[in-house]
Amino acid sequence: MSSPTTSWQRSGPSCRFADRVKRSEFLRAVDDEFGPRSATLLTDLVLAPLARTADEALSDGIAPREIWLALCAETDVPESRRHGVGRPEPRG
């Protein structure tokens, strides 16, 4: 029997970005979303679904996409700002 899916574990077309997020994109997204609070959130906020901070989760090899979605859920980031962020602007 599988466990219920939480909002930060969703899969499907709306999570395509989240499935492929790189560490650099994760860090960019955190900085863009949280600004000056970024460093503190990464080191001090324990993400309940992961039972560790974002920095600890990265060090432990947890996928950046999973950490990003847990961080968004924990800090009430609206769904509209959870997917596609952190990506570099296309070259023109």
Backbone bond lengths (Angstrom), bond angles and torsions (degrees), N, CA, C in turn:
res aa  C-N    CA-C-N  psi(-1)  N-CA   C-N-CA  omega(-1)  CA-C   N-CA-C  phi
1 M - - - 1.439 - - 1.528 109.14 -
2 S 1.320 117.47 129.52 1.457 120.35 -177.76 1.520 110.39 -88.15
3 S 1.330 114.04 154.43 1.457 118.97 179.17 1.524 109.63 -82.10
4 P 1.325 117.55 156.01 1.457 119.98 179.90 1.520 111.14 -63.08
5 T 1.311 116.21 147.21 1.455 121.83 179.22 1.516 109.24 -84.51
6 T 1.321 116.53 129.31 1.453 120.44 176.55 1.518 108.83 -89.52
7 S 1.334 116.74 168.30 1.461 120.97 -175.96 1.518 112.15 -59.94
8 W 1.335 118.76 -31.39 1.463 119.72 -178.15 1.519 112.25 -83.52
9 Q 1.342 119.06 -2.89 1.456 122.33 -179.98 1.518 112.58 -107.14
10 R 1.303 118.48 6.08 1.454 120.28 -176.33 1.514 111.39 -58.75
11 S 1.312 114.45 148.74 1.460 119.37 175.21 1.513 107.78 -126.67
12 G 1.310 116.12 174.24 1.451 120.44 179.54 1.508 111.23 116.90
13 P 1.325 117.01 -173.85 1.453 121.56 -174.90 1.525 114.45 -55.59
14 S 1.319 118.10 -34.95 1.462 119.17 -177.77 1.524 112.53 -71.36
15 C 1.318 117.80 -12.51 1.462 120.51 -178.77 1.533 112.62 -109.09
16 R 1.304 118.75 15.98 1.461 119.76 -178.82 1.513 112.03 -55.52
17 F 1.343 117.51 -45.31 1.457 119.66 177.59 1.517 110.22 -60.23
18 A 1.296 115.87 -47.40 1.461 120.52 -175.13 1.522 111.64 -62.01
19 D 1.330 117.75 -30.65 1.454 120.50 179.59 1.528 112.16 -69.65
20 R 1.322 117.00 -22.65 1.454 120.19 -174.58 1.525 113.36 -118.06
21 V 1.284 118.20 13.67 1.458 120.57 -175.42 1.528 110.72 -64.04
22 K 1.318 115.01 134.46 1.461 121.85 177.37 1.523 108.49 -94.83
23 R 1.316 115.01 162.60 1.469 119.85 179.55 1.531 110.49 -57.34
24 S 1.328 117.57 -43.92 1.470 120.65 -179.24 1.523 111.16 -63.70
25 E 1.329 117.37 -38.35 1.462 121.02 177.55 1.528 110.66 -67.98
26 F 1.322 115.66 -38.43 1.463 120.19 177.08 1.528 110.39 -59.91
27 L 1.329 116.38 -49.17 1.463 120.23 -178.34 1.527 111.30 -64.51
28 R 1.322 117.26 -38.04 1.467 121.67 176.86 1.535 110.09 -64.19
29 A 1.328 116.19 -43.55 1.465 120.71 -179.87 1.524 110.86 -63.07
30 V 1.327 117.12 -42.64 1.464 121.23 179.25 1.527 109.49 -62.72
31 D 1.314 116.69 -45.36 1.459 120.67 179.72 1.523 111.24 -63.50
32 D 1.332 116.92 -43.38 1.469 120.62 179.50 1.528 111.78 -64.95
33 E 1.303 116.94 -39.87 1.472 120.97 -176.67 1.524 112.62 -77.20
34 F 1.317 117.77 -41.06 1.459 120.92 -170.43 1.525 114.84 -110.95
35 G 1.325 117.45 -9.49 1.465 120.87 176.57 1.510 113.20 55.99
36 P 1.346 116.70 -130.59 1.464 121.04 -175.61 1.530 114.72 -60.99
37 R 1.333 116.90 -19.62 1.477 119.92 179.54 1.519 112.83 -81.19
38 S 1.332 117.90 -7.49 1.470 121.88 -172.83 1.514 114.09 -53.03
39 A 1.317 116.55 -53.31 1.467 120.27 -175.99 1.524 111.30 -60.57
40 T 1.323 116.10 -41.45 1.465 120.26 179.68 1.519 111.20 -65.29
41 L 1.333 116.88 -43.48 1.469 119.57 179.17 1.525 111.47 -62.03
42 L 1.323 116.75 -41.00 1.464 120.12 -178.28 1.519 112.65 -66.60
43 T 1.319 116.56 -33.31 1.471 119.34 -175.32 1.524 114.61 -98.89
44 D 1.333 117.76 -24.26 1.468 120.08 -172.08 1.526 115.84 -110.62
45 L 1.328 117.76 -30.61 1.456 120.28 -175.54 1.529 111.06 -81.80
46 V 1.322 116.68 116.68 1.461 121.08 175.76 1.527 107.66 -81.10
47 L 1.316 115.72 121.76 1.462 122.11 -179.68 1.526 108.06 -85.36
48 A 1.309 116.24 111.95 1.462 121.54 -174.18 1.530 113.47 -51.80
49 P 1.347 119.37 -46.27 1.467 118.37 -178.21 1.535 113.54 -63.42
50 L 1.337 116.06 -23.45 1.466 119.73 -177.68 1.526 112.55 -104.99
51 A 1.314 116.83 -12.36 1.471 123.57 -179.28 1.526 112.10 56.30
52 R 1.321 116.02 37.94 1.468 122.28 177.58 1.524 108.63 -168.49
53 T 1.317 116.67 169.83 1.460 120.14 176.66 1.526 109.22 -77.67
54 A 1.332 115.57 168.04 1.464 119.95 178.14 1.532 110.51 -62.69
55 D 1.323 117.35 -42.37 1.464 120.17 178.32 1.528 111.54 -61.06
56 E 1.314 116.38 -43.49 1.471 120.02 178.13 1.530 110.44 -63.59
57 A 1.330 115.91 -41.37 1.461 120.19 -179.77 1.532 110.88 -63.22
58 L 1.336 117.06 -42.62 1.471 119.98 176.84 1.526 110.24 -61.07
59 S 1.329 116.58 -45.50 1.470 121.10 179.27 1.524 112.10 -62.49
60 D 1.321 115.97 -31.99 1.470 120.72 -179.28 1.530 112.53 -83.54
61 G 1.331 116.88 -0.37 1.460 120.21 175.96 1.518 115.78 87.47
62 I 1.309 117.55 12.12 1.467 119.95 176.57 1.523 108.04 -70.73
63 A 1.306 116.02 139.94 1.464 121.68 -176.95 1.524 110.94 -59.78
64 P 1.342 116.74 134.30 1.464 119.85 178.26 1.527 113.55 -53.77
65 R 1.334 118.03 -34.56 1.471 120.88 179.18 1.519 110.89 -61.48
66 E 1.327 116.81 -40.91 1.460 120.89 -179.97 1.527 110.70 -67.76
67 I 1.317 115.76 -39.24 1.462 120.44 179.09 1.533 109.95 -67.15
68 W 1.341 116.94 -45.05 1.464 121.22 179.89 1.529 110.81 -58.18
69 L 1.315 116.57 -47.96 1.460 119.58 -178.23 1.528 111.97 -66.56
70 A 1.331 117.13 -36.11 1.468 120.22 176.21 1.525 110.41 -67.09
71 L 1.327 116.75 -41.45 1.462 121.05 178.25 1.532 110.63 -63.30
72 C 1.319 116.47 -42.95 1.466 120.74 178.07 1.525 111.17 -61.87
73 A 1.319 116.46 -43.85 1.461 120.46 179.83 1.524 110.80 -64.56
74 E 1.301 116.60 -42.85 1.466 121.88 -177.03 1.531 111.96 -66.98
75 T 1.335 117.08 -30.77 1.466 121.17 -175.79 1.533 112.58 -106.87
76 D 1.329 116.61 10.23 1.467 122.37 176.73 1.527 114.21 59.56
77 V 1.321 116.96 38.74 1.468 120.67 173.44 1.525 107.27 -69.88
78 P 1.331 118.19 129.22 1.465 119.96 -179.38 1.532 111.82 -60.14
79 E 1.312 115.92 147.17 1.477 121.82 179.75 1.530 111.64 -50.46
80 S 1.330 116.79 -38.50 1.462 120.76 -176.62 1.521 112.95 -63.28
81 R 1.333 118.08 -17.89 1.466 120.76 179.90 1.527 112.53 -108.95
82 R 1.307 117.68 10.41 1.468 120.15 -177.67 1.518 113.87 -92.50
83 H 1.301 118.33 -23.54 1.462 120.70 -171.44 1.522 111.22 -118.57
84 G 1.328 115.64 131.81 1.458 121.16 177.91 1.510 114.03 90.26
85 V 1.325 118.37 -1.62 1.446 120.73 179.73 1.524 110.63 -83.27
86 G 1.305 115.75 156.90 1.468 120.55 177.35 1.504 113.85 88.25
87 R 1.306 116.31 -9.37 1.456 119.23 -179.90 1.517 109.79 -78.86
88 P 1.323 116.62 142.16 1.467 118.40 178.09 1.524 110.09 -67.39
89 E 1.323 115.61 151.55 1.455 120.31 177.35 1.529 109.02 -66.23
90 P 1.335 117.74 142.29 1.467 120.00 178.33 1.531 110.76 -61.79
91 R 1.293 115.13 144.64 1.465 119.71 177.52 1.520 108.97 -74.75
92 G 1.308 115.13 137.22 1.459 119.06 -175.13 1.431 114.56 -106.53
